[in-house]
Amino acid sequence: MIGELRREGRALAAGDCLPCEDREEAVWLGRARAGDEAAYRWLLHRYRARVVRLAAHVLRRDGEAEDVAQEAFLRAFRRLPDFRGEGRFSAWLFGIVVRLCLDRRRSARWAREVPADAIAPPSSSADNPDTRLLVEALLDRLSPPMRAALILREMEGLDYDEVAATLGIPVGTVRSRLHAARAQFRALWTAAQEEDNHA
């Protein structure tokens, strides 16, 4: 029944079978669709750090990540009427972020520029800075599509269906990318650990 309502484009009422947090977000999304600036600020406050972190992981350039985050929120707010509520808003927003990042990486300007902060990893809450730097360096060695899938699943906590929707690929492709990314990361990690043990 709920799926049918969503397919027809009808919004769920705030009290219909949604967890409390989702109901609150649905109210704010409704207000944002109506142009309420306070709702825009609420959504920015809720997702800004995650959007910047995701962009930094995909782009590997902190300064560019801020620009992409700003562009992603502008695009999301303009396209908010297109969000049908068939999945989580965060997955829809992350899809915009990933597409903007991949478009930016494909641009001719990207290859010509090597900013000073390209070497610095995005900030992380990891306790050991050496481990954090190693993880960032190893993630850099994955292709952008594999890195994006791995970041969305392991760091942002999206399920397979949400990763698929975010990246615009089938769930089977998500599974194969994640399998390959994890195997490649594991091999890189093992090699780095062995190298460290021999040093």
C-alpha positions in Angstrom: 0.0 0.0 0.0 2.7 2.5 1.0 4.7 1.6 -2.2 1.6 2.3 -4.3 1.1 5.7 -2.7 4.7 6.6 -3.3 4.6 5.4 -6.9 1.6 7.7 -7.5 3.7 10.6 -6.1 1.6 11.1 -3.0 3.5 12.2 0.1 3.1 10.2 3.3 1.4 12.1 6.1 3.8 12.8 9.0 2.3 10.0 11.1 2.2 7.2 8.5 4.5 4.3 9.5 7.7 6.3 9.5 10.3 6.2 12.3 10.2 9.4 14.4 13.4 10.8 12.8 12.0 10.1 9.3 8.8 11.8 10.2 10.6 14.9 11.4 12.7 15.0 8.2 9.5 14.6 6.1 8.0 17.6 7.8 11.2 19.7 7.2 11.3 18.5 3.5 7.7 19.5 3.1 8.5 22.9 4.5 11.6 23.2 2.2 9.5 22.3 -0.8 7.3 25.3 0.2 10.4 27.6 0.2 10.8 27.8 4.0 14.4 29.1 4.6 14.5 27.7 8.1 13.9 24.2 6.5 16.8 24.7 4.1 19.0 25.6 7.1 17.8 22.5 9.0 18.7 20.3 6.0 22.1 22.0 5.6 22.8 21.6 9.3 21.8 17.9 9.2 23.7 16.8 6.1 26.5 19.3 5.4 29.3 17.5 7.2 28.4 14.2 5.6 28.2 15.8 2.1 31.6 17.5 2.5 33.1 14.3 3.8 31.7 12.2 0.9 32.9 14.8 -1.7 36.4 14.9 -0.1 36.6 11.1 -0.2 35.6 10.9 -3.9 37.6 14.0 -5.1 40.6 13.8 -2.7 40.7 17.6 -2.7 39.3 19.3 0.4 38.8 22.7 -1.3 37.0 21.2 -4.2 34.8 19.2 -1.7 33.5 22.4 -0.2 32.6 23.7 -3.7 30.9 20.5 -4.7 28.9 20.4 -1.4 27.6 23.9 -2.0 26.7 23.1 -5.6 25.0 19.8 -4.5 22.8 21.6 -1.9 21.8 24.3 -4.5 21.0 21.6 -7.0 19.1 19.5 -4.4 17.1 22.5 -3.2 16.2 23.4 -6.8 15.2 19.8 -7.6 13.4 19.1 -4.3 10.1 18.7 -6.0 11.7 15.8 -8.0 12.4 13.9 -4.8 9.5 11.5 -4.5 10.4 10.0 -1.2 10.8 6.5 -2.5 14.1 6.2 -0.6 15.9 8.2 2.0 16.6 11.8 1.3 20.3 11.3 2.2 20.7 8.7 -0.5 19.1 11.0 -3.1 21.4 13.9 -1.9 24.5 11.7 -1.9 23.6 10.7 -5.5 23.8 14.3 -6.5 27.1 14.7 -4.7 28.7 11.6 -6.3 27.5 12.6 -9.8 28.9 16.2 -9.3 32.2 14.7 -8.1 32.6 12.3 -11.0 31.7 15.0 -13.5 34.3 17.3 -11.9 36.9 14.6 -12.1 36.2 14.0 -15.8 36.6 17.7 -16.7 39.7 18.8 -18.6 40.3 21.4 -15.8 40.7 18.6 -13.3 43.7 17.0 -15.0 45.5 20.4 -15.4 45.2 21.4 -11.8 46.9 19.9 -8.8 46.1 22.0 -5.8 48.3 22.1 -2.7 45.6 20.4 -0.6 45.4 17.4 -3.0 47.8 15.6 -0.8 46.1 16.3 2.5 43.4 13.8 3.4 40.0 14.9 4.5 39.5 15.2 8.2 38.4 12.1 10.0 37.6 11.0 13.5 40.1 8.1 13.4 42.1 8.0 16.7 45.5 7.1 15.1 46.6 9.6 12.6 49.1 7.2 11.0 46.3 4.6 10.4 44.0 7.4 9.1 46.7 8.5 6.6 47.3 4.9 5.5 43.6 4.3 4.9 43.3 7.6 2.9 46.4 6.7 0.8 45.0 3.2 0.1 41.6 4.6 -0.8 43.3 6.9 -3.2 44.5 3.8 -5.1 41.0 2.6 -5.8 39.2 3.8 -8.9 36.7 6.6 -8.2 33.6 4.3 -8.9 35.0 1.6 -6.5 36.0 4.2 -3.9 32.5 5.9 -4.1 30.7 2.6 -3.6 33.0 1.6 -0.7 32.6 5.0 1.0 28.8 5.1 0.6 28.5 1.6 2.1 31.1 1.4 4.7 31.5 5.0 5.9 28.1 6.5 5.2 26.1 3.4 6.1 23.9 3.2 3.0 22.4 -0.3 2.2 23.0 -1.9 -1.1 19.8 -0.6 -2.7 20.6 2.9 -1.6 24.1 2.7 -2.9 22.7 1.5 -6.2 20.2 4.3 -6.4 22.8 6.9 -5.4 25.3 5.8 -8.1 22.6 5.0 -10.7 23.7 1.4 -11.1 22.1 -2.0 -10.6 22.4 -3.6 -7.1 24.4 -6.5 -8.7 27.0 -4.0 -9.9 27.2 -2.5 -6.4 27.8 -5.9 -5.0 30.6 -6.7 -7.5 32.2 -3.2 -7.1 32.2 -3.6 -3.3 33.6 -7.1 -3.6 36.4 -5.9 -5.8 37.0 -2.8 -3.8 37.2 -4.7 -0.5 39.5 -7.3 -2.0 41.8 -4.6 -3.5 41.8 -2.6 -0.3 42.5 -5.8 1.8 45.5 -6.7 -0.5 46.8 -3.1 -0.3 46.4 -3.1 3.5 48.2 -6.4 3.9 51.1 -5.3 1.6 51.4 -2.0 3.6 51.4 -3.9 6.9 54.1 -6.4 5.7 56.2 -3.5 4.4 55.8 -1.8 7.8 56.9 -4.9 9.6 60.0 -5.3 7.5 61.0 -1.7 8.0 
